Structures are given as structure tokens and as C-alpha cells.
Amino acid sequence: MMQHHEGHTTAQKFFTSENAASYDSVARYATFGQDSAWKRKIVEAVCDRGSILELACGTGILSKMLVQSGRSVVGLDLTFDYLLASRNKIDVRVSQGTAEALPYREGQFDAIVSSYLAKYVDVEFVVKECLRVLRPGGIVVFHDFTYPEGGGMRKLWKFYFSILRLCGFFAPSWKTVFNHLDSYIENSRWVLKTEQALHQYRFSNVSVQYLTAGTAAIIIAEKP
């Protein structure tokens, strides 16, 4: 049975059939190219692990990078139209579903990665499922936006999102995202909750790295 979290409703409002085709361009330009830099760090983090599950694989940007680096990739996403976009980009096996109830057998993957997922889910359920489907010694990598520390950086961050809201008038399919993403990020406690869940389920070598002046973070941990 599919677990449902209030974040799913938000994700379904944000990522629709109307904006699936333009997602790659928005991810590139709205992050000033940082999206690719952040995803390269995820690719580096999985090292030589061969079998990768990508949660919230979306249009397949990260999946393609992983395949090009020699990994075998399986993708999972909540939004069907984004999975179609992924299949048009790269030939990987994908499934529609939620990260809180993974449709995979125990010990199937060497690594599990996600980008922009953690703020939309009950991360404790996700970590528990990652523990189940990872092989011993496998790693999990979470990446998402964060609300930066420091008054100066926060002012710049808020100004940036005010510009994005203006952009929504010219890109109607992204208006909902541009109007509400900042408050969703600001109110998210995904880093703290993810760290807590990883320790609760006995993951080891838990590390947190903040990126791009604290506007994003990557958490990496290993299954014992």
C-alpha cells in the first residue's frame, strides 16, 4: 500500500504534466548551473558502487550522469509525466511510486541517491526503507535545498525568490513553484530529521556537507 505524506500533495502541485518538458531548463538556469555541480557531488559520493536506486528521479538528469559514469540505475518517481520525460532521455528501468514504500526486494542496491526529495517526505519512513533495500556496506545520499544561515545571505536568498515570483508571470506552469518553494524550504527541517533517522536506524559514517553558501546540503551515510 502506498504511503501518503502531505509533502506528496505539494510535490504533485509543483511538478505536473504542464512543466515536465521544461524542468531541465528551469533546474539549470534557476540554480545558476549549481544543479549540475550538486549532482556531480552525488555521483562522486557513490564511488565505485555499481547498482544505484535513484529516488525522485524526475526527468532523469542525475540518472543519466550516473549511467554515463558506468553505474546501473533504477529510478523511482511520484509523477508519471516526469518518468515519461526520463524514458525519452535515457534507457533505464523506472517505476512510479513513493520513496516511503519501495517496491524492491531486500538487499538489492549498492547505493540509494536522491536530489530534492527529502523536504517532501516522511524521512524516517524513507530511511527505514533504504536500510531494507541496501546491501551491507551500501550508502545513501540525500541532497536538497536548505535555508541559509546568516542575515546577509538570507536577504540575498529572499531577494532571489522575489525575482523568481516575477518570473512566474512569464512561465505559468511554474508559477505555483516559484510562489511557494521558498516558504517550503524555509520551514523544512529535513537535514535535522534525516540525521536523526539515520542514527536511529544505525547507519554509520553519517556526514553533512553544506553547499553554495548554505543554500543546499548533502547527507551521506553507510549501512552497517
Stockholm file with secondary structure:
# STOCKHOLM 1.0

chainA/1-224         MMQHHEGHTTAQKFFTSENAASYDSVARYATFGQDSAWKRKIVEAVCDRGSILELACGTGILSKMLVQSGRSVVGLDLTFDYLLASRNKIDVRVSQGTAEALPYREGQFDAIVSSYLAKYVDVEFVVKECLRVLRPGGIVVFHDFTYPEGGGMRKLWKFYFSILRLCGFFAPSWKTVFNHLDSYIENSRWVLKTEQALHQYRFSNVSVQYLTAGTAAIIIAEKP
#=GR chainA/1-224 SS CCCCCHHHHHHHHHSCTTTTTTHHHHHHHHTTTHHHHHHHHHHHHTTTCCEEEEETCTTSHHHHHHHHTTCEEEEEESCHHHHHHHHHHCCCEEEECCTTSCCSCTTCEEEEEEESCGGGSCHHHHHHHHHHHEEEEEEEEEEEECCCCSHHHHHHHHHHHHHHHHHTTTCGGGHHHHHHHHHHHHHCCHHHHHHHHHHHTTCEEEEEEEETTTTEEEEEEECC
#=GC SS_cons         CCCCCHHHHHHHHHSCTTTTTTHHHHHHHHTTTHHHHHHHHHHHHTTTCCEEEEETCTTSHHHHHHHHTTCEEEEEESCHHHHHHHHHHCCCEEEECCTTSCCSCTTCEEEEEEESCGGGSCHHHHHHHHHHHEEEEEEEEEEEECCCCSHHHHHHHHHHHHHHHHHTTTCGGGHHHHHHHHHHHHHCCHHHHHHHHHHHTTCEEEEEEEETTTTEEEEEEECC
//
